[in-house]
């Protein structure tokens, strides 16, 4: 049995234990996508986690979905993220920037250029989105041309290179939660007839080529991806119908030799076991709602090499210390997860008092 507190090598990093902070959107960036002034403090407070995975960060203007989410495609973005990575490294932490292109889960009110969202196919997700004008229905997206798909792949690689320029230790492609990569994977969101649609291999092609382009730009040891098999969100309907596609992706990512594969696990244990068999690299498992007593169980059972914790890490800057010592945990303040631009509910969670 492997203990969650044992060290692990991830890419070219040596991590002190096997807990990671899961990516969590906080909607506190500046209007132009530059990380907010408190972002360095927020991430540095949590540097004791073995690996920090940032909130979703758009690699291009078209990639933005929500108000006040950060980008990594301009000089100002790079300068802002440099403050974050410098603070995290000074505190002894390691950080991967999550690259998130939301695809159709966007609204013109939330983007700089106010353009129609883009997607694999012109199929709306059938949901509303928060904007500065309140909740509004998401409009029908515009289907990307084949040339635009290839340009979007290049945008991911460009964002990855800029993240490394900003001092990040690597990048994680957001291939989960109903966003662009997930939209390409799902038959009910992807009705393309070119090489990026229809067959299993074609629907997987976009995710694979994004990862390959990033590897070419920054190296496999700094490249990772997050997937959410079967997650019904953003209008995505998979069930177990895409299980073979996820087995195929895991095997392809194993061949590429990426730093880690991150699975948002919602209950298909047989599929997770199959992914574990075919992917020989570091496997990170994130179980939404994981209880405190369950922390370390996946590592101990050999299901995962690392475990990602979300809300616990958000509400407890010193989560590692609290878990090690059996100390009480702070209660998360859910109404403040995405609210405001100040410290409240962001950097003001208390740490344990010491005599």
Rosetta silent file (secondary structure, phi, psi, omega in degrees, C-alpha in Angstrom):
SEQUENCE: XXXXXXXXXXXXXXXXXXXXXXXXXXXXXXXXXXXXXXXXXXXXXXXXXXXXXXXXXXXXXXXXXXXXXXXXXXXXXXXXXXXXXXXXXXXXXXXXXXXXXXXXXXXXXXXXXXXXXXXXXXXXXXXXXXXXXXXXXXXXXXXXXXXXXXXXXXXXXXXXXXXXXXXXXXXXXXXXXXXXXXXXXXXXXXXXXXXXXXXXXXXXXXXXXXXXXXXXXXXXXXXXXXXXXXXXXXXXXXXXXXXXXXXXXXXXXXXXXXXXXXXXXXXXXXXXXXXXXXXXXXXXXXXXXXXXXXXXXXXXXXXXXXXXXXXXXXXXXXXXXXXXXXXXXXXXXXXXXXXXXXXXXXXXXXXXXXX
SCORE:     score description
SCORE:     0.000 S_00000001
   1 L     0.000  138.086  176.696    0.000    0.000    0.000 S_00000001
   2 L  -100.074  134.218 -179.728    1.166    3.518   -0.840 S_00000001
   3 L   -88.232  143.398 -178.873    0.518    6.261    1.672 S_00000001
   4 L   -63.463  -18.446 -179.079   -0.863    9.606    0.482 S_00000001
   5 L   -92.840    5.076  177.025    1.962   11.312    2.407 S_00000001
   6 L   -81.841  151.454 -178.780    4.698    9.543    0.462 S_00000001
   7 L   -69.860  160.544  179.166    6.717   11.505   -2.111 S_00000001
   8 E  -151.398  146.056  174.975    6.107   11.144   -5.840 S_00000001
   9 E   -95.774  126.756  179.675    7.809   12.168   -9.070 S_00000001
  10 E  -127.281  111.483 -173.404    5.520   13.998  -11.497 S_00000001
  11 L    61.451 -124.212  175.940    7.116   14.945  -14.815 S_00000001
  12 L  -103.416   18.329 -179.531   10.377   16.560  -13.804 S_00000001
  13 E  -105.604  143.035  171.113    9.028   17.568  -10.373 S_00000001
  14 E  -105.983  114.257 -176.780    9.591   15.825   -7.067 S_00000001
  15 E  -101.096  143.835 -174.516    6.490   16.346   -4.910 S_00000001
  16 L   -74.467  -21.478  178.699    6.524   15.858   -1.125 S_00000001
  17 L  -156.155 -171.221 -167.916    3.149   14.060   -0.994 S_00000001
  18 L  -116.348   26.668  174.942    0.246   12.990   -3.191 S_00000001
  19 E  -105.754  135.046  176.320   -2.420   15.649   -2.654 S_00000001
  20 E  -121.697  152.674  171.983   -3.171   18.244   -5.321 S_00000001
  21 E   -87.840  122.036 -179.377   -5.417   21.282   -5.284 S_00000001
  22 L   -67.967  153.762  176.933   -8.103   20.789   -7.917 S_00000001
  23 L   -68.115  133.538 -178.454   -8.770   23.584  -10.436 S_00000001
  24 L  -141.457  117.423  176.027  -11.536   25.911   -9.224 S_00000001
  25 L   -62.582  133.208  179.884  -12.926   28.943  -11.045 S_00000001
  26 L  -121.316  -11.331  174.968  -12.988   31.968   -8.717 S_00000001
  27 L    52.350   47.777  179.738  -14.019   34.784  -11.130 S_00000001
  28 L  -125.954   15.735  175.805  -11.712   37.343   -9.560 S_00000001
  29 L   -74.632  165.190  175.992   -9.500   38.277  -12.514 S_00000001
  30 L   -73.040  162.560 -176.215   -9.391   41.818  -13.864 S_00000001
  31 L   -55.975  -28.974  179.963  -11.721   42.679  -16.763 S_00000001
  32 L   -85.977    2.643  179.177   -8.900   42.183  -19.286 S_00000001
  33 L    93.407   -0.607  175.572   -8.157   38.676  -17.965 S_00000001
  34 L   -72.664  135.186  178.221   -5.071   39.582  -15.921 S_00000001
  35 L   -51.901  143.308 -178.238   -5.036   37.665  -12.606 S_00000001
  36 L   -65.650  164.520 -175.675   -6.393   39.771   -9.749 S_00000001
  37 L   -63.527  -25.655 -178.787   -4.146   41.511   -7.249 S_00000001
  38 L   -92.686   -4.102 -178.062   -4.904   38.927   -4.544 S_00000001
  39 H   -58.947  -43.176  178.220   -4.245   35.887   -6.757 S_00000001
  40 H   -58.044  -40.851  179.659   -0.568   35.563   -5.714 S_00000001
  41 H   -67.542  -43.566 -179.043   -1.590   35.483   -2.048 S_00000001
  42 H   -57.105  -49.427 -178.270   -4.455   33.053   -2.672 S_00000001
  43 H   -72.719  -39.992 -179.631   -2.270   30.498   -4.407 S_00000001
  44 H   -64.109  -33.160  177.295    0.776   30.973   -2.170 S_00000001
  45 H   -58.111  -28.416 -173.478   -1.409   30.365    0.912 S_00000001
  46 L  -106.932   18.423 -174.114   -2.068   26.865   -0.463 S_00000001
  47 L   -66.360  -16.630  179.213    1.478   26.078   -1.616 S_00000001
  48 L   -71.878  -15.277  172.309    1.804   23.186    0.841 S_00000001
  49 L   -62.440  146.018 -176.940   -0.429   21.110   -1.436 S_00000001
  50 L   -57.820  -39.106  179.207    1.785   18.812   -3.479 S_00000001
  51 E  -144.606  132.915  172.532    0.602   20.401   -6.714 S_00000001
  52 E   -99.128  126.866  172.498   -1.561   23.464   -7.348 S_00000001
  53 E  -109.561  121.775 -172.180   -3.744   23.342  -10.476 S_00000001
  54 E   -71.992  168.522  169.208   -5.020   26.802  -11.264 S_00000001
  55 E   -57.435  158.591  179.542   -8.502   27.951  -12.123 S_00000001
  56 E   -58.953  131.594 -172.478   -9.462   27.592  -15.787 S_00000001
  57 E  -128.661  120.828 -172.903   -7.459   30.063  -17.876 S_00000001
  58 E   -74.811  132.913  179.062   -8.398   30.931  -21.442 S_00000001
  59 L   -83.220   -5.286 -179.324   -5.698   30.459  -24.114 S_00000001
  60 L  -158.607  166.149  177.973   -7.462   32.914  -26.466 S_00000001
  61 H   -62.030  -38.126  179.305  -10.198   35.541  -26.428 S_00000001
  62 H   -64.999  -18.407 -176.391  -12.623   33.020  -27.955 S_00000001
  63 H   -79.964  -11.487 -174.908  -11.942   30.698  -25.037 S_00000001
  64 L   -76.500  139.699  177.938  -13.560   32.889  -22.369 S_00000001
  65 L  -120.802  -42.904 -172.978  -16.935   31.898  -20.979 S_00000001
  66 L  -110.145  160.038  176.930  -17.537   33.578  -17.631 S_00000001
  67 L   -66.380  144.949  170.644  -16.941   37.119  -16.380 S_00000001
  68 L    58.639   39.250  169.800  -13.591   37.864  -14.748 S_00000001
  69 L   -99.947  149.678 -174.457  -11.802   34.644  -15.613 S_00000001
  70 L   -80.621  157.242  174.267   -8.051   34.887  -16.307 S_00000001
  71 E  -118.799  172.733  176.667   -6.276   34.521  -19.620 S_00000001
  72 L  -145.715   48.763 -178.948   -2.758   33.541  -20.653 S_00000001
  73 L  -133.139    9.539  176.838   -2.436   34.985  -24.152 S_00000001
  74 L  -130.841  165.055  178.364   -1.232   38.583  -23.636 S_00000001
  75 H   -61.552  -39.015  178.824    1.848   40.222  -22.142 S_00000001
  76 H   -64.851  -39.264  177.163   -0.247   41.575  -19.255 S_00000001
  77 H   -60.834  -46.931 -178.800   -1.567   38.086  -18.537 S_00000001
  78 H   -60.519  -44.079  179.321    1.962   36.689  -18.458 S_00000001
  79 H   -62.867  -39.089  178.639    3.121   39.450  -16.108 S_00000001
  80 H   -66.918  -43.151  178.915    0.159   38.792  -13.806 S_00000001
  81 H   -69.742  -28.797  176.801    0.736   35.054  -13.711 S_00000001
  82 H   -60.510  -37.931  176.890    4.461   35.639  -13.094 S_00000001
  83 H   -62.893  -38.335  179.704    3.506   37.274   -9.774 S_00000001
  84 H   -67.722  -50.749 -176.789    1.487   34.172   -8.917 S_00000001
  85 H   -65.353  -37.074  177.043    4.172   31.641   -9.830 S_00000001
  86 H   -61.622  -42.743 -179.409    6.879   33.646   -8.062 S_00000001
  87 H   -66.313  -41.284  179.987    4.772   33.719   -4.881 S_00000001
  88 H   -66.042  -45.258 -179.776    3.995   29.985   -5.072 S_00000001
  89 H   -65.944  -37.215  177.356    7.617   29.017   -5.697 S_00000001
  90 H   -63.013  -28.415  178.758    8.824   31.276   -2.868 S_00000001
  91 L   -90.735    4.553  175.818    6.429   29.361   -0.598 S_00000001
  92 L    88.816   12.494 -176.969    7.816   26.016   -1.800 S_00000001
  93 L   -98.397  174.273  176.878    4.930   25.046   -4.075 S_00000001
  94 L  -129.499  143.972 -170.608    4.516   23.811   -7.648 S_00000001
  95 E  -140.918  129.326  170.257    1.849   25.053  -10.067 S_00000001
  96 E  -107.544  134.023  175.004    0.264   23.915  -13.343 S_00000001
  97 E   -86.200  127.585  176.807   -1.927   26.410  -15.230 S_00000001
  98 E   -85.600  123.820  178.204   -5.179   24.876  -16.442 S_00000001
  99 E   -91.958  115.397 -174.856   -5.944   25.882  -20.044 S_00000001
 100 L  -123.747  110.951  167.901   -9.717   26.184  -20.450 S_00000001
 101 L  -102.843  118.887 -171.934  -11.454   26.991  -23.726 S_00000001
 102 L   -81.694  -13.927 -179.101  -15.170   26.887  -22.915 S_00000001
 103 L    62.833 -125.009 -174.672  -16.394   26.527  -26.504 S_00000001
 104 L   -74.336  -13.792 -178.396  -20.168   26.880  -26.632 S_00000001
 105 L   -84.031   65.171 -176.821  -20.503   27.553  -22.877 S_00000001
 106 L  -147.576  170.124  176.584  -20.065   31.278  -23.354 S_00000001
 107 L  -143.732  139.220 -179.348  -22.068   34.438  -23.925 S_00000001
 108 H   -54.095  -28.491  179.968  -21.172   37.514  -26.005 S_00000001
 109 H   -65.627  -21.463 -173.307  -21.749   39.698  -22.933 S_00000001
 110 H   -97.961   -6.285 -174.496  -18.826   38.040  -21.153 S_00000001
 111 L  -109.628  156.289 -177.531  -16.134   38.301  -23.819 S_00000001
 112 L   -61.907  -40.898 -174.544  -13.934   41.189  -24.893 S_00000001
 113 L   -92.227   -6.317  178.539  -14.974   40.988  -28.530 S_00000001
 114 L    56.397   36.300 -178.881  -18.690   40.201  -27.875 S_00000001
 115 L   -94.114  163.511  176.549  -18.652   37.544  -30.583 S_00000001
 116 L   -62.164  138.837  176.794  -20.822   34.477  -30.986 S_00000001
 117 L   -60.131  156.421  177.571  -19.487   31.424  -29.088 S_00000001
 118 E  -116.128  155.241 -175.022  -17.703   28.752  -31.130 S_00000001
 119 E  -161.154  172.655  175.284  -18.076   24.984  -30.869 S_00000001
 120 L   -60.146  -40.895 -179.799  -17.600   21.727  -32.778 S_00000001
 121 L  -138.088  162.035 -176.859  -21.164   22.052  -34.096 S_00000001
 122 L   -81.430   62.454 -178.629  -23.878   24.724  -34.051 S_00000001
 123 L  -123.883  118.358  179.809  -25.677   23.130  -31.090 S_00000001
 124 L   -73.276  151.818 -179.647  -26.510   25.237  -28.025 S_00000001
 125 L   -76.525  -11.816  178.890  -25.987   23.659  -24.587 S_00000001
 126 L    73.442   36.853  179.176  -29.528   24.529  -23.508 S_00000001
 127 L  -141.883  166.788  175.380  -28.564   26.421  -20.389 S_00000001
 128 E  -102.971  162.883 -176.667  -28.306   29.974  -19.088 S_00000001
 129 E  -136.716  144.927  175.931  -25.149   31.733  -17.947 S_00000001
 130 E   -71.417  132.739  174.503  -24.345   34.471  -15.468 S_00000001
 131 E  -133.655  175.508  176.710  -23.358   37.750  -17.115 S_00000001
 132 L   -67.515  -10.943  175.281  -22.972   41.327  -15.911 S_00000001
 133 L  -102.870   14.561 -178.424  -26.583   41.758  -17.077 S_00000001
 134 E    96.016 -168.353  179.646  -27.765   38.805  -14.999 S_00000001
 135 E   -74.540  128.064 -179.500  -28.641   35.273  -16.083 S_00000001
 136 E  -133.646  145.040  177.266  -29.061   35.021  -19.853 S_00000001
 137 E   -63.699  139.605  176.421  -29.707   32.056  -22.176 S_00000001
 138 L   -74.429  127.965 -178.465  -26.571   30.905  -24.003 S_00000001
 139 L   -74.607  167.162  175.627  -27.024   31.534  -27.726 S_00000001
 140 L   -63.508  132.927 -179.962  -26.453   28.989  -30.456 S_00000001
 141 L   -81.098  168.212  173.785  -22.728   28.740  -31.171 S_00000001
 142 E   -97.528  132.801  178.899  -21.026   28.934  -34.533 S_00000001
 143 E   -71.369  131.296  176.300  -19.409   25.707  -35.764 S_00000001
 144 L   -66.609  137.847  170.817  -15.659   26.019  -36.184 S_00000001
 145 L   -71.530  165.280  178.312  -14.341   25.426  -39.679 S_00000001
 146 H   -59.538  -39.893  177.794  -11.666   22.762  -40.048 S_00000001
 147 H   -64.093  -38.154  179.223   -9.068   25.511  -40.434 S_00000001
 148 H   -69.890  -33.306  175.049  -10.346   27.199  -37.269 S_00000001
 149 H   -59.748  -45.624 -179.388  -10.119   23.908  -35.360 S_00000001
 150 H   -66.405  -35.444  176.298   -6.453   23.733  -36.273 S_00000001
 151 H   -67.252  -36.943  177.740   -5.958   27.373  -35.273 S_00000001
 152 H   -64.447  -38.745  174.848   -7.608   26.641  -31.923 S_00000001
 153 H   -59.882  -43.589  177.197   -5.146   23.795  -31.389 S_00000001
 154 H   -63.674  -33.720  177.905   -2.344   26.278  -32.094 S_00000001
 155 H   -63.325  -40.108  176.874   -3.942   28.678  -29.577 S_00000001
 156 H   -60.701  -46.051 -179.004   -3.644   26.028  -26.863 S_00000001
 157 H   -62.948  -38.812  178.463    0.037   25.531  -27.672 S_00000001
 158 H   -64.956  -45.124  177.742    0.592   29.294  -27.611 S_00000001
 159 H   -60.766  -38.375  178.567   -1.138   29.590  -24.225 S_00000001
 160 H   -63.703  -44.673  179.427    0.994   26.733  -22.891 S_00000001
 161 H   -62.674  -38.473  179.625    4.201   28.421  -24.024 S_00000001
 162 H   -70.299  -33.199  176.345    3.112   31.675  -22.429 S_00000001
 163 H   -63.872  -42.366  176.770    2.286   29.866  -19.174 S_00000001
 164 H   -65.327  -39.343  175.554    5.830   28.484  -19.038 S_00000001
 165 H   -58.746  -33.473  179.655    7.108   31.982  -19.837 S_00000001
 166 L   -80.462   -0.026  176.445    5.121   33.138  -16.793 S_00000001
 167 L    98.800    4.561  179.005    6.961   30.635  -14.605 S_00000001
 168 L   -65.995  151.864  177.922    4.399   27.816  -14.443 S_00000001
 169 L   -83.055  -12.560  178.868    5.725   24.300  -13.889 S_00000001
 170 E   172.540 -176.114  177.611    3.366   22.942  -16.527 S_00000001
 171 E  -134.235  149.233  174.054   -0.150   23.121  -17.966 S_00000001
 172 E  -116.632  123.934  175.088   -3.268   21.003  -17.683 S_00000001
 173 E   -76.069  129.033  176.525   -5.693   20.930  -20.630 S_00000001
 174 E   -83.009   98.309  178.932   -9.288   21.214  -19.433 S_00000001
 175 E  -106.052   23.009 -170.901  -10.890   18.340  -21.306 S_00000001
 176 L  -127.179 -175.060  166.332  -13.785   17.966  -18.875 S_00000001
 177 L    58.648   27.334  174.789  -16.962   19.600  -17.525 S_00000001
 178 L    78.752   12.624  179.440  -18.702   20.231  -20.825 S_00000001
 179 L   -89.803 -169.571 -163.931  -16.131   22.652  -22.242 S_00000001
 180 H   -55.311  -49.904 -179.106  -14.615   22.639  -25.731 S_00000001
 181 H   -60.094  -44.123  179.123  -12.541   19.442  -25.601 S_00000001
 182 H   -62.136  -36.329  178.596  -15.431   17.596  -23.946 S_00000001
 183 H   -62.994  -38.447  176.652  -17.773   18.957  -26.636 S_00000001
 184 H   -65.742  -32.831 -177.128  -15.614   17.366  -29.335 S_00000001
 185 H   -74.495  -29.795 -169.798  -15.750   14.043  -27.485 S_00000001
 186 L   -89.524  124.565 -179.462  -19.536   13.941  -27.045 S_00000001
 187 L   -58.456  -32.381 -177.465  -21.717   12.707  -29.941 S_00000001
 188 L   -80.811   -4.172  175.249  -24.631   14.951  -28.928 S_00000001
 189 L  -114.961  -11.959 -175.909  -22.400   18.060  -29.150 S_00000001
 190 L  -125.802  103.431  177.753  -20.267   17.015  -32.126 S_00000001
 191 L  -114.159   28.067 -178.192  -22.031   16.307  -35.424 S_00000001
 192 L   -68.252  153.925  177.051  -19.029   17.121  -37.614 S_00000001
 193 L  -116.834    5.515  175.847  -18.332   15.184  -40.809 S_00000001
 194 L   -90.398 -161.716 -175.994  -14.660   16.157  -41.182 S_00000001
 195 L   -73.024   -0.921  179.262  -11.717   14.436  -39.474 S_00000001
 196 L  -108.180   16.322 -179.905  -12.811   15.822  -36.080 S_00000001
 197 L  -148.690  170.101  175.800  -16.223   14.135  -35.964 S_00000001
 198 L    84.515  -85.016 -174.281  -18.306   10.978  -36.315 S_00000001
 199 L   -72.118  162.370  177.510  -16.036    8.018  -35.452 S_00000001
 200 H   -54.812  -49.120 -177.706  -14.541    7.428  -32.007 S_00000001
 201 H   -63.845  -36.993  179.840  -11.051    8.146  -33.286 S_00000001
 202 H   -71.149  -38.773  178.240  -12.169   11.342  -35.018 S_00000001
 203 H   -68.891  -27.317  177.218  -14.001   12.680  -31.966 S_00000001
 204 H   -81.597  -15.428 -171.383  -10.883   11.985  -29.894 S_00000001
 205 H   -59.261  -42.231 -177.146   -8.610   13.654  -32.459 S_00000001
 206 H   -60.780  -48.713  179.658   -9.009   17.221  -31.175 S_00000001
 207 H   -59.024  -44.491 -178.210   -8.005   16.304  -27.600 S_00000001
 208 H   -65.988  -43.855 -178.475   -5.024   14.293  -28.810 S_00000001
 209 H   -69.906  -31.427  173.640   -3.813   16.972  -31.227 S_00000001
 210 H   -62.013  -47.813  179.998   -4.144   19.672  -28.549 S_00000001
 211 H   -63.459  -43.256  179.454   -1.957   17.600  -26.227 S_00000001
 212 H   -61.830  -40.038 -179.763    0.522   16.824  -29.014 S_00000001
 213 H   -66.551  -38.606  178.421    0.816   20.509  -29.937 S_00000001
 214 H   -68.416  -41.666  177.421    1.459   21.467  -26.319 S_00000001
 215 H   -59.229  -41.319  178.155    4.035   18.703  -25.932 S_00000001
 216 H   -63.478  -30.294 -177.022    5.820   20.035  -29.025 S_00000001
 217 H   -84.158  -38.616 -171.641    5.808   23.514  -27.464 S_00000001
 218 H  -130.429   -9.845 -179.731    6.820   22.811  -23.854 S_00000001
 219 L   103.858  145.742 -178.117    7.590   19.083  -23.449 S_00000001
 220 H   -64.345  -32.835 -176.821    5.599   16.051  -22.325 S_00000001
 221 H   -69.132  -10.551  179.213    6.875   16.332  -18.746 S_00000001
 222 H  -113.932   11.679 -173.888    5.043   19.676  -18.434 S_00000001
 223 E  -118.750  136.129  179.133    1.809   18.612  -20.155 S_00000001
 224 E  -147.215  170.368  177.011   -1.320   17.086  -18.604 S_00000001
 225 E  -147.122  148.403  177.126   -5.056   16.786  -19.267 S_00000001
 226 E  -113.760  132.823  179.113   -8.215   16.500  -17.184 S_00000001
 227 E  -127.094  155.231  179.247  -11.178   14.378  -18.336 S_00000001
 228 L  -134.706   74.863 -176.936  -14.645   13.750  -16.861 S_00000001
 229 L   -55.491  125.812  174.429  -16.043   10.516  -18.344 S_00000001
 230 L    77.645    2.713 -176.595  -19.839   10.438  -18.300 S_00000001
 231 L   -72.133  119.854 -179.583  -20.276   13.775  -16.538 S_00000001
 232 L   -88.301   90.691 -179.737  -23.663   15.231  -17.547 S_00000001
 233 L  -146.376  153.150  178.362  -23.000   18.958  -17.606 S_00000001
 234 L    60.184   29.722  179.737  -23.282   21.805  -20.087 S_00000001
 235 L    82.169    0.602  178.868  -25.719   19.818  -22.200 S_00000001
 236 L   -76.384  131.605  175.238  -23.310   16.887  -22.608 S_00000001
 237 L  -126.432  109.198  179.212  -24.986   13.462  -22.594 S_00000001
 238 L  -118.835  -46.365 -170.113  -22.588   10.498  -22.556 S_00000001
 239 L    59.905 -134.398  175.696  -23.631    7.986  -19.945 S_00000001
 240 L  -100.192    6.487 -174.092  -21.404    4.955  -20.546 S_00000001
 241 L   -65.975  -22.667 -177.589  -21.626    5.285  -24.337 S_00000001
 242 L  -101.138   11.901 -175.667  -18.198    6.931  -24.568 S_00000001
 243 H   -56.240  -43.658 -179.449  -16.341    4.457  -22.337 S_00000001
 244 H   -64.715  -33.370  177.019  -14.335    3.014  -25.218 S_00000001
 245 H   -63.229  -42.252 -179.888  -13.352    6.520  -26.307 S_00000001
 246 H   -69.678  -33.769  173.710  -11.930    7.253  -22.844 S_00000001
 247 H   -63.399  -42.307  178.868  -10.028    3.952  -22.848 S_00000001
 248 H   -62.375  -46.608  179.025   -8.626    4.934  -26.245 S_00000001
 249 H   -60.266  -45.125 -178.449   -7.648    8.417  -25.009 S_00000001
 250 H   -59.959  -41.519  179.100   -5.917    7.015  -21.921 S_00000001
 251 H   -66.303  -40.103  179.636   -3.873    4.643  -24.079 S_00000001
 252 H   -67.293  -40.624  178.934   -2.931    7.437  -26.511 S_00000001
 253 H   -68.382  -30.170  174.718   -1.893    9.777  -23.700 S_00000001
 254 H   -64.085  -41.912  178.164    0.191    6.962  -22.239 S_00000001
 255 H   -62.377  -38.203 -178.849    2.043    6.679  -25.560 S_00000001
 256 H   -69.955  -30.757  177.641    2.701   10.418  -25.564 S_00000001
 257 L    81.112   39.770 -179.001    4.102   10.206  -22.025 S_00000001
 258 L   -67.751  164.135 -175.833    2.349   13.198  -20.456 S_00000001
 259 L   -63.590  -41.398  177.211    3.075   14.278  -16.885 S_00000001
 260 E  -162.961  159.408  171.494   -0.293   13.137  -15.579 S_00000001
 261 E  -115.806  127.758 -174.445   -3.871   12.259  -16.461 S_00000001
 262 E  -112.194  118.404 -177.568   -6.490   13.853  -14.201 S_00000001
 263 E  -110.689  122.835  168.259   -9.888   12.121  -13.941 S_00000001
 264 E   -83.902  109.277 -168.747  -12.989   13.746  -12.470 S_00000001
 265 L  -101.034  122.145 -178.014  -14.631   10.583  -11.185 S_00000001
 266 L  -118.441    9.016  172.002  -18.406   10.413  -10.779 S_00000001
 267 L   139.701  -14.074 -179.347  -19.000    6.696  -10.316 S_00000001
 268 L   -84.798   84.194 -173.594  -17.957    4.442  -13.229 S_00000001
 269 H   -69.345  -31.593  179.385  -15.417    2.424  -11.256 S_00000001
 270 H   -65.501  -41.356  178.380  -14.935   -0.207  -13.971 S_00000001
 271 H   -66.043  -42.784  178.277  -13.901    2.448  -16.469 S_00000001
 272 H   -59.493  -40.633  178.184  -11.541    4.048  -13.949 S_00000001
 273 H   -63.411  -38.173  178.089   -9.934    0.639  -13.349 S_00000001
 274 H   -67.458  -40.719  177.547   -9.468    0.212  -17.102 S_00000001
 275 H   -61.700  -41.336  178.092   -7.909    3.663  -17.394 S_00000001
 276 H   -59.387  -36.414 -178.466   -5.568    2.736  -14.541 S_00000001
 277 H   -71.249  -39.058 -172.923   -4.486   -0.360  -16.480 S_00000001
 278 H   -93.145  -19.455  178.914   -3.719    1.369  -19.788 S_00000001
 279 L  -102.541  111.774 -174.675   -2.281    4.649  -18.500 S_00000001
 280 L   -90.214   -5.241  179.299    1.091    4.006  -16.907 S_00000001
 281 L   -83.739 -166.884  179.658    1.871    7.591  -15.906 S_00000001
 282 E   -70.629  123.485  178.737    0.743    9.536  -12.857 S_00000001
 283 E  -108.208  119.977  176.914   -3.036    9.248  -12.493 S_00000001
 284 E  -103.878  130.400  178.893   -4.785   11.935  -10.419 S_00000001
 285 E  -116.080  129.480  177.055   -8.350   11.227   -9.297 S_00000001
 286 E  -116.147  116.863  178.170  -10.745   13.964   -8.176 S_00000001
 287 L  -108.935  108.726  178.996  -13.966   12.786   -6.534 S_00000001
 288 L   -57.087  133.690  179.380  -16.446   15.667   -6.012 S_00000001
 289 L    78.793   14.287  178.516  -17.710   15.693   -2.437 S_00000001
 290 L   -55.319  126.490  178.994  -14.909   13.446   -1.149 S_00000001
 291 L   -78.795  158.412 -177.865  -15.291   13.263    2.637 S_00000001
 292 H   -56.233  -42.415 -176.805  -12.368   13.865    4.944 S_00000001
 293 H   -69.166  -13.547  179.454  -12.172   10.224    6.028 S_00000001
 294 H   -90.700   -9.727 -179.286  -11.891    9.199    2.354 S_00000001
 295 L   -62.383  126.648 -179.887   -8.772   11.281    1.680 S_00000001
 296 L    96.263  -11.219 -175.315   -5.963    8.886    0.759 S_00000001
 297 H   -68.072  -40.151 -179.098   -8.234    5.915    0.024 S_00000001
 298 H   -68.078  -37.602  176.936   -7.705    5.929   -3.745 S_00000001
 299 H   -66.437  -45.697 -178.721   -3.933    6.149   -3.344 S_00000001
 300 H   -62.022  -34.088 -178.536   -3.907    3.384   -0.743 S_00000001
 301 L   -83.430   -6.157 -178.777   -5.997    1.147   -3.002 S_00000001
 302 L    80.062    8.031  178.494   -3.745    1.739   -5.992 S_00000001
 303 L   -73.722  -34.773 -177.554   -6.579    3.333   -7.963 S_00000001
 304 L  -133.633  155.703  171.625   -4.758    6.673   -8.127 S_00000001
 305 L   -90.862  -28.104  176.761   -1.220    7.965   -7.730 S_00000001
 306 E  -142.587  160.588  176.648   -2.491   11.316   -6.449 S_00000001
 307 E  -124.454  136.460  179.036   -5.792   12.747   -5.250 S_00000001
 308 E  -101.999  131.803  179.313   -7.124   16.212   -6.085 S_00000001
 309 E  -116.647  133.723 -176.952   -9.120   18.112   -3.456 S_00000001
 310 L  -102.251  -86.757 -174.152  -11.258   21.118   -4.324 S_00000001
 311 H   -57.238  -37.043  178.192  -13.518   22.773   -1.754 S_00000001
 312 H   -57.790  -42.528 -179.068  -11.426   21.527    1.163 S_00000001
 313 H   -73.410  -33.288  177.772   -8.385   23.344   -0.229 S_00000001
 314 H   -61.735  -44.640 -173.878  -10.410   26.445   -1.053 S_00000001
 315 H   -87.691   -9.717 -176.033  -11.639   26.783    2.530 S_00000001
 316 L  -134.142   92.849  178.773   -8.423   25.677    4.270 S_00000001
 317 L   -55.484  -32.029 -179.699   -5.185   27.372    3.213 S_00000001
 318 L  -104.969   41.697 -174.906   -3.364   25.041    5.605 S_00000001
 319 H   -57.325  -41.578 -178.185   -5.280   21.918    4.584 S_00000001
 320 H   -58.636  -45.734  178.615   -2.188   19.691    4.593 S_00000001
 321 H   -62.621  -43.712 -178.409   -1.437   20.601    8.220 S_00000001
 322 H   -64.218  -40.698  179.405   -5.051   20.119    9.283 S_00000001
 323 H   -67.661  -42.569 -179.574   -5.259   16.681    7.644 S_00000001
 324 H   -63.162  -38.301 -173.880   -1.943   15.554    9.114 S_00000001
 325 H   -95.021   -5.108 -177.652   -2.872   16.718   12.622 S_00000001
 326 L    70.904   25.132 -178.168   -6.532   15.763   12.590 S_00000001
 327 L   -79.659  156.466  178.626   -7.506   19.381   13.197 S_00000001
 328 L   -61.760  154.330  178.699  -11.007   20.719   12.401 S_00000001
 329 L  -102.798  148.130  172.867  -11.669   22.090    8.935 S_00000001
 330 L   -67.272  150.532  173.482  -13.101   25.492    8.058 S_00000001
 331 L   -84.185  129.590  177.427  -16.599   25.576    6.610 S_00000001
 332 L   -67.810  141.463  177.960  -16.616   26.768    2.977 S_00000001
 333 L   -99.029   87.874 -171.764  -18.610   29.947    2.339 S_00000001
 334 H   -57.331  -41.775 -179.640  -20.402   28.860   -0.831 S_00000001
 335 H   -61.468  -15.691 -177.992  -22.075   32.218   -1.656 S_00000001
 336 H  -102.866    6.383 -179.027  -18.585   33.745   -1.905 S_00000001
 337 L   -56.420  -42.686 -175.568  -17.060   31.157   -4.242 S_00000001
 338 L  -120.067   11.125 -169.449  -17.485   33.470   -7.265 S_00000001
 339 L   -97.594  139.868  169.281  -18.473   36.734   -5.599 S_00000001
 340 L    68.713  177.597 -179.291  -16.688   40.063   -5.471 S_00000001
 341 L  -122.030    6.984 -176.866  -13.075   40.979   -5.996 S_00000001
 342 L   -97.279 -167.006 -175.021  -11.893   41.343   -2.422 S_00000001
 343 L   -75.789  -24.207 -173.884  -10.395   39.106    0.231 S_00000001
 344 L   -61.259  124.755 -179.817  -13.696   37.905    1.687 S_00000001
 345 L    73.402   10.707 -176.001  -14.198   34.238    0.912 S_00000001
 346 L  -127.573  -67.941 -179.311  -10.923   34.218   -1.003 S_00000001
 347 L  -113.009    7.548 -175.256   -7.804   34.926    1.047 S_00000001
 348 L  -104.500   11.205  174.846   -9.381   35.455    4.494 S_00000001
 349 L   -67.179  133.609 -175.449   -9.983   31.826    5.533 S_00000001
 350 L   -73.525  152.261  172.165   -8.220   31.349    8.898 S_00000001
 351 L  -103.993  166.525 -178.959   -5.237   29.095    9.530 S_00000001
 352 L   -61.431  137.619  176.087   -4.617   27.136   12.702 S_00000001
 353 L   -79.972  139.745  179.167   -3.498   29.248   15.642 S_00000001
 354 L  -114.912  141.992  179.251   -0.144   28.336   17.151 S_00000001
 355 L   -68.774    0.000    0.000    0.920   28.879   20.749 S_00000001
